[in-house]
Amino acid sequence: QVQLVESGGGLVQAGGSLILSCAASGSIFSTMGWYRQAPGKQRELVASISRGSSTTYADSVKGRFTISRDNAKNTVYLQMNNLRPEDTAVYCCNAFTLTKREGYWGQGTQVTVSS
C-alpha cells in the first residue's frame, strides 16, 4: 500500500524559511514533487525531481525554493527560503511509482506566511 506522509508546514513571517518533508512508502518512486493550492486558486506545480535528481521549478519560486530527495529513504524535501505571503497554500506531495507509473498524493500540509 502506497502512502505519502508530509510534515514541516506551519506559520512563518515573510522572509522566513521552512522545510517540508514527504516520506513515501509501499513502492519505489520515479518523479516526486510538490504542488500547492491557495484558496480560490488552481493547484500548481511548485517543484519536481526525478529519481536521478533532475529538477523543475515554477518561475515564482526559482532561486528561493530547493527540492531534493533521498532515494534510500524514499523521501523528498522542499527547502523554502525568503517566503512571501503569496506562498501561503496547502502544499501536497506527489509521487509516481517506478514500474506502473501510478501517481499518488499526500494529505497536504498548510504553509501560512504572514506579512
C-alpha positions as CSV (number, residue, x, y, z in Angstrom):
1,Q,0.0,0.0,0.0
2,V,1.5,3.3,-1.1
3,Q,1.5,6.1,1.5
4,L,2.9,9.6,1.3
5,V,3.2,11.5,4.6
6,E,4.1,15.2,4.7
7,S,5.4,17.2,7.5
8,G,7.0,20.6,8.2
9,G,4.3,23.1,7.4
10,G,3.4,25.9,9.7
11,L,3.2,29.6,10.2
12,V,6.2,31.8,9.4
13,Q,6.8,35.5,8.9
14,A,7.6,36.9,5.4
15,G,11.3,36.4,4.7
16,G,11.4,33.3,6.8
17,S,12.2,29.7,6.0
18,L,10.5,26.3,6.2
19,I,11.5,22.7,5.2
20,L,8.8,20.3,4.1
21,S,9.3,16.6,4.1
22,C,7.4,13.8,2.3
23,A,8.1,10.2,3.3
24,A,6.8,7.8,0.8
25,S,6.4,4.0,1.3
26,G,5.0,1.0,-0.4
27,S,6.8,1.2,-3.7
28,I,9.9,2.6,-5.5
29,F,9.2,6.0,-6.9
30,S,10.4,7.8,-10.0
31,T,9.4,11.5,-10.2
32,M,8.4,13.1,-6.9
33,G,7.2,16.6,-6.5
34,W,5.4,19.3,-4.5
35,Y,2.2,21.1,-5.6
36,R,0.3,23.8,-3.8
37,Q,-3.2,25.2,-3.8
38,A,-4.2,28.5,-2.4
39,P,-7.8,29.4,-1.6
40,G,-9.7,30.2,-4.7
41,K,-6.8,29.2,-7.0
42,Q,-6.0,26.1,-9.0
43,R,-3.4,23.6,-7.8
44,E,0.0,24.4,-9.3
45,L,3.3,22.6,-9.5
46,V,5.9,24.1,-7.2
47,A,8.9,21.8,-7.9
48,S,9.6,18.3,-9.1
49,I,12.6,16.0,-9.0
50,S,13.4,12.8,-11.0
51,R,15.0,9.8,-9.5
52,G,18.2,11.0,-11.0
53,S,17.7,14.4,-9.3
54,S,16.8,16.5,-12.3
55,T,14.7,19.3,-11.1
56,T,11.9,21.6,-12.3
57,Y,10.7,24.7,-10.6
58,A,7.8,27.1,-11.0
59,D,9.1,30.5,-12.1
60,S,7.6,32.1,-8.9
61,V,9.9,30.0,-6.6
62,K,13.1,29.8,-8.6
63,G,16.0,31.0,-6.5
64,R,14.0,30.7,-3.3
65,F,13.0,27.0,-3.1
66,T,15.1,23.9,-3.4
67,I,13.8,20.4,-3.9
68,S,15.9,17.4,-3.0
69,R,15.4,13.7,-2.4
70,D,16.9,10.8,-0.6
71,N,16.2,7.6,-2.6
72,A,17.3,5.3,0.2
73,K,14.7,6.9,2.5
74,N,12.0,7.4,-0.3
75,T,11.8,11.0,1.0
76,V,11.5,14.3,-0.9
77,Y,12.2,17.6,0.7
78,L,11.3,21.2,-0.1
79,Q,13.5,23.9,1.4
80,M,11.6,27.2,1.2
81,N,13.6,30.4,1.8
82,N,12.6,34.0,1.7
83,L,8.9,33.1,2.0
84,R,6.3,35.6,0.8
85,P,2.6,35.9,1.8
86,E,1.7,34.7,-1.7
87,D,3.4,31.4,-0.9
88,T,0.5,30.7,1.5
89,A,-1.2,27.5,0.5
90,V,-1.7,23.8,1.2
91,Y,1.3,22.0,-0.1
92,C,0.9,18.4,-1.3
93,C,3.5,15.8,-2.1
94,N,3.1,13.8,-5.3
95,A,4.9,10.7,-6.4
96,F,4.8,8.3,-9.3
97,T,5.7,4.6,-8.9
98,L,8.6,3.5,-10.9
99,T,7.1,0.4,-12.5
100,K,3.4,1.1,-13.0
101,R,3.7,4.9,-13.3
102,E,0.8,5.4,-11.0
103,G,0.5,8.7,-9.2
104,Y,-0.2,9.2,-5.5
105,W,-0.8,12.2,-3.3
106,G,-0.1,13.0,0.3
107,Q,-2.8,14.6,2.6
108,G,-1.3,18.1,2.4
109,T,0.3,20.4,4.9
110,Q,-0.6,24.1,5.4
111,V,2.0,26.8,4.9
112,T,1.0,30.2,6.1
113,V,3.3,33.3,5.5
114,S,2.3,36.4,7.4
115,S,3.3,39.9,6.2
